[in-house]
Amino acid sequence: MTTKIACSPLTGRIFSGRVNEAEQCFVGKKTDVTNEVLEALIRKAEYHKGGFIVQTCSKKWTVTVVEESI
């Protein structure tokens, strides 16, 4: 089996776990890694001076992170 990271379409939370052979659903225990993924995303944007581009063969996204005071 393969380990994957996926976003739940119901809750928006990000999970990591093992998936079935068709890679359609998690099997066994899955772990909520939302906070860790978002922190890594922020660190990646900081490394790239605030933003970066993610591109597949058919789509393109610009990810920009702006730090704000609270």
WODA-V257057 format. One record per pair of residues at least 6 apart in sequence whose C-alpha atoms are under 7 Angstrom apart, sorted by the first residue. I is the first residue (numbers start at 1). J is the second residue. Records with the same first field share a line. If there is no record, write none. Layout:
BEGIN
I=J  J
END
This chain:
BEGIN
1=18  19  20  21
2=18  19
3=17  18  19
4=16  17  18  19
5=14  15  16  17
6=14  15  16
7=13  14  15
8=14
13=32  34
14=32  33  34
15=30  31  32  33  34
16=30  31  32  33
17=26  29  30  31
18=26  27
19=25  26  27
20=26  27
42=65
45=51  52  64  65
50=64  65  66
51=63  64  65
52=62  63  64
53=61  62  63
54=60  61  62
55=61
END
